[in-house]
Amino acid sequence: MSAKIKSVLWAAPPHTLAKISILQAYLSRWFEILGRSKFRQNLWYIDGFAGPGEYTNSPSGSPVAAINSASAALQSLGTEWKAGKIHCVSIEQDAKRFDHLKNKLGTANVSPQIETHFFNLSFVDGLSALKNQTPNPFSPASPLFAFIDPFGAKGIPFAVIKELLSRDAVEVLINFDSDGIGRIFKAGVDANHEAILNEIFGDESWKAELGKHRPSHELYRGVLDLYKQKLRALPNVRYVFAFEMRSVKNTIDYHLVFASQHYLGLEKMKEAMKTIDKSGEFSFSDAHLNQSKMFRFDDPTEYSAQLFDQFRGRTVKYLELRDYALNESPFINPKEMLKDLERKGMIQVNSCDPKRRKGTFNEEKLIGITFQQGI
Ligand SMILES: C[S@@+](CC[C@H](N)C(=O)[O-])C[C@H]1O[C@@H](n2cnc3c(N)ncnc32)[C@H](O)[C@@H]1O
């Protein structure tokens, strides 16, 4: 549906507004944390598919939400702000939407510590142009968050994502159209699938992976799994998670895929999701939230069984379990799952705290956790 939008402005459906709220909530934390810690370093936000900056039913598109977060962080930290400037880059291919955005931000009252940069180009060409200007986030390498939010499946070559993530302190949030990519795969040559999928995945691995006997309604999951695998295989990327967005008919609309090099990034992103979706569901649905059963924050049992299977028969350090919880469960740490497993007698906890109470897991004091073999 979104691919057909031709007007400069359009009405944002609820899941679009949810997406922007998540972005704003996350960026507020990102600017605050880095603003306190990255002494004299500039912080960069890149909006790769920036849009017109507003909707007919909302004053804040993503570039505006990012600037709001940046302004709020500067204001709340005051003299505790240790980083340098904040640079907000907007890349938008459509000339009319670009002009609309530039006018809107041009008249906004923005702190002199925030510098804006505009490129009326495609995401790929905009990044190249950014690289060739001074200042830019690549030399010297600066902390960078990129929001990559196309209409549909095209315009985000894996090679470009890979290059971005090869640098230190880079995070990306991608609106990934798993469903649309599945449709391109199914349409085959009629949709020029080979060229498009090679570009999205960066190689031909999709041929074997998506060709596996998956019922067609599950294809989007295969698409998503493969994309996550490709991101996780990048040398710098240790944390990858996909948040599911559902449309009015409760079909999968797209996934927000987050990739980071630092555990705190994924921790804060999950917290941002949680603040938006008050119902305790992890995915978003415009229709019946309680029908989307993919993730729950409040029920560790399903995930504790998976955690157990993963580590069965091994003694593991807490950090390995934390990373597993971040990447493979909706939780920000493994504690609720470990509590469940300890209650069921499935793990033994070795702690240097002789007074440790069952079901409590102080990571400073934990020596190792042994998962039983034979349960
Ligand atoms: C989903 S909208 C972006 C919405 C915006 N990120 C927000 O949250 O408010 C996608 C935008 O990307 C623009 N666009 C389409 N192809 C592009 C490309 N290859 N590079 C950059 N922008 C593109 C479209 O004109 C449209 O404004």
The ligand as an SDF file (V2000), in Angstrom:
LIG
                    3D

 27 29  0  0  0  0  0  0  0  0999 V2000
    8.4380    5.5020    4.6650 C   0  0  0  0  0  0  0  0  0  0  0  0
    8.7680    7.0760    4.0200 S   0  0  0  0  0  0  0  0  0  0  0  0
    9.7830    7.7860    5.2550 C   0  0  0  0  0  0  0  0  0  0  0  0
    9.0850    8.2250    6.4670 C   0  0  0  0  0  0  0  0  0  0  0  0
    9.9570    8.8690    7.4860 C   0  0  0  0  0  0  0  0  0  0  0  0
   11.1550    8.0890    7.7650 N   0  0  0  0  0  0  0  0  0  0  0  0
    9.1910    9.0790    8.7670 C   0  0  0  0  0  0  0  0  0  0  0  0
    9.2510    8.1820    9.6230 O   0  0  0  0  0  0  0  0  0  0  0  0
    8.5510   10.0960    8.9270 O   0  0  0  0  0  0  0  0  0  0  0  0
    9.9520    6.7560    2.7900 C   0  0  0  0  0  0  0  0  0  0  0  0
   10.5110    8.0030    2.1220 C   0  0  0  0  0  0  0  0  0  0  0  0
   11.6250    7.6290    1.3380 O   0  0  0  0  0  0  0  0  0  0  0  0
   11.6260    8.3640    0.1330 C   0  0  0  0  0  0  0  0  0  0  0  0
   12.4230    7.5780   -0.8360 N   0  0  0  0  0  0  0  0  0  0  0  0
   12.0240    6.6270   -1.6980 C   0  0  0  0  0  0  0  0  0  0  0  0
   13.0840    6.0290   -2.2760 N   0  0  0  0  0  0  0  0  0  0  0  0
   14.1900    6.6010   -1.7300 C   0  0  0  0  0  0  0  0  0  0  0  0
   15.5820    6.3690   -1.8540 C   0  0  0  0  0  0  0  0  0  0  0  0
   16.0710    5.4200   -2.6480 N   0  0  0  0  0  0  0  0  0  0  0  0
   16.4230    7.0890   -1.1000 N   0  0  0  0  0  0  0  0  0  0  0  0
   15.9560    8.0520   -0.2570 C   0  0  0  0  0  0  0  0  0  0  0  0
   14.6430    8.3280   -0.1080 N   0  0  0  0  0  0  0  0  0  0  0  0
   13.7720    7.5990   -0.8170 C   0  0  0  0  0  0  0  0  0  0  0  0
   10.1710    8.5270   -0.2050 C   0  0  0  0  0  0  0  0  0  0  0  0
    9.9750    9.6620   -1.0360 O   0  0  0  0  0  0  0  0  0  0  0  0
    9.5410    8.6850    1.1670 C   0  0  0  0  0  0  0  0  0  0  0  0
    9.4540   10.0380    1.5200 O   0  0  0  0  0  0  0  0  0  0  0  0
  1  2  1  0
  2  3  1  0
  2 10  1  0
  3  4  1  0
  4  5  1  0
  5  6  1  0
  5  7  1  0
  7  8  2  0
  7  9  1  0
 10 11  1  0
 11 12  1  0
 11 26  1  0
 12 13  1  0
 13 14  1  0
 13 24  1  0
 14 15  1  0
 14 23  1  0
 15 16  2  0
 16 17  1  0
 17 18  1  0
 17 23  2  0
 18 19  1  0
 18 20  2  0
 20 21  1  0
 21 22  2  0
 22 23  1  0
 24 25  1  0
 24 26  1  0
 26 27  1  0
M  CHG  2   2   1   9  -1
M  END
$$$$
